Amino acid sequence: MVSRIRQDAGVKTKNQPTTVEYQKLEEAFLQGDESEAAEIFAEMMRKSVRLGLLSALEEEVTSLCGPRYRRDPESLCHRAGSEKGSAYINGAKEELIRPRVRHEEEGEVELALYKAARSQRNLFAEVVSAVSEGMSTRGVNRHTKGAVSKSAASRMWVEKSMEQLEFLRSRPLSDHDLMAIQTDGVAAGKNMIVLAIGIDLEGQKHALDFEIGSSESKAVVEALITRLAKRGIKEQAHRRLLVIRDGSAAIAGAVRSHWPDALQQECLVHQERNVLDKLRKRDRAEGIGLFKALRESQGRKAGEEAFEELVDFVSERNAAAALALGEREEALLCVHRLDVPSTLNGTLTNTNIIENMIRNWRSATGNVKLWQEKETMVPRWTASGMLWAESGFRKVRGYRDLGMLKTALASSPPSSLRSSSELEASEKKTSSKRNNR
């Protein structure tokens, strides 16, 4: 039967995997030549898929016309020989000889299976995956050996990325028990994109949303927070929210406006870079050690001692830098003052998580040379990049101790519930430390 199918469809015996090929594959594996073995295996798979397609086409023809030489007398269809055709197999376009069927009244019958096999939609998943990984649409054309044109690849990507944009912004966020949110910005052409990532109680990271503007302004960040609130992220009455950010005053101001009781942790890594740039090269090694001691210190007391030692060191070498560092004490020691295990410091005292996502996003969009600002290009690429990065997310370091963070956030009284005398005492204490330095 198979031999007849191959003859009817114009397929030569060499299109089927042979015993010789199986022997070559075995020899390649035994000799340790994995590259040759992979090529032989890929060719065998291609031939198997091709043979399966031709066999399925013959079955469809039989269902329409009846068995060969035993035509169905009730059918108006009959076999009409064969002709050259093409199909998309294993990511490439292949020529083949396909069977034909004619209807006595309606003429040529389009075989449903052949119509599906010659559709470029068969390569849709492969094309959008390649583009999301950073391959250009011209690269897709070369990769598929001309099976998919540059314009066709572009249309596929637009369709898929629009789906991803709708998915990212339509899924509810209220189901996540978020402990912390990280925010940061990335430039795309003349646009500035502010991104947000959430960390839940189980240590899972979630790509939340983004907002596009001309700069990382307070208005852009407020628009992002407003959208997050509509999707289910709100301040809870029994627990404060931890927001981890860089030194941006716009982000800090927007968070205070919309989440007044949220705790804000400023990135220690950003601050370390800023301070080291203001020190002499011979002093930077010691400065790095002091910042490391601060990051690794556990609890309020140890954190404040490490911070004071760092400020004293900087003040002897650059008074202005020490003054600026001291003014950021509350934001830089936010996590330390929660008295949580130091195993969480690597996650909660910096913006490394969201910066890693931005780094992956830049890698995926490296081939974009011109951002079309008036179209949906920027939001589509941003959503696709965030979801692509999210697919590789793993749990944060120290996730087993996040329960202690939850307790600390619940026991830390919101600023709105603190008495005026407590707030005044806290401000006086901070002011006194600055003056002493």
Order of alpha helices (4+ residues) and beta strands (2+ residues): alpha-alpha-alpha-beta-beta-beta-alpha-alpha-alpha-alpha-beta-beta-beta-alpha-beta-alpha-beta-alpha-alpha-alpha-alpha-alpha-alpha-alpha-alpha-alpha-alpha
